[in-house]
Amino acid sequence: MKGLFLVLLITLQGFVQGACLTRGTGDMGIIVERASGSILVIDTSAHKVLSRVEGLGDLSHASAVFSRDERYAYVFGRDGGLTKIDILCGKIVKRVLQGGNSIGGAFSQDGKLVAV
C-alpha cells in the first residue's frame, strides 16, 4: 500500500510541474521550421522529437542562442520577435516584439544584456 501511494504521489507531481522533462539538456537541440513558424525540440542521442513549439512568428531568417545552463533557447525571428523557450517543458516562457526586420542577436555572458 505504501508503494502504491508513493507511485501515485510521484505521478501527481508530474502533473503539477506541467509535464516538464526531468533530465539534462546536453543532448537536446532545436530544429527551426521556417514555413510553419515553429521549432522542434529534439533528443540528438535517440534521434527523436520531444516536442513542438508553435506561434513564433516569421522565422524565415531565424537564429537561436541557448542560455548558459542550456535550459532555454532564445529564438530571434525576422518579424522582430524574441522568444524565450523552455526546452524541457516545450513551451514559450516569454515573447516580445523588439523591432521589425531583425536578423539574429546575442546575449552578454552574464545574460543581462541582449544585442539585436
C-alpha angles and dihedrals in degrees: 000000000000090000092051091051091051092051091049091049092051091048092051091049088060090057093048092051091053097250095287116166116255102213142093119282099217094107097037124103142163135242117205113224099201099183095052098037093237141107133223119222107214140189104228093195097052094032094229139125114250099183146339122231115201136186099058098134125223108002097170091122099017125160131185139203129188129229117251091258089048093231096112132050117203111207120199112202131199090243090064094260119146111194128188110208126191101218093193092056096033094227143110113263096184138347127194133176105227103169139332128259096020126154119198136332145198139219129226116251092257091049095237100109132050127197118203 
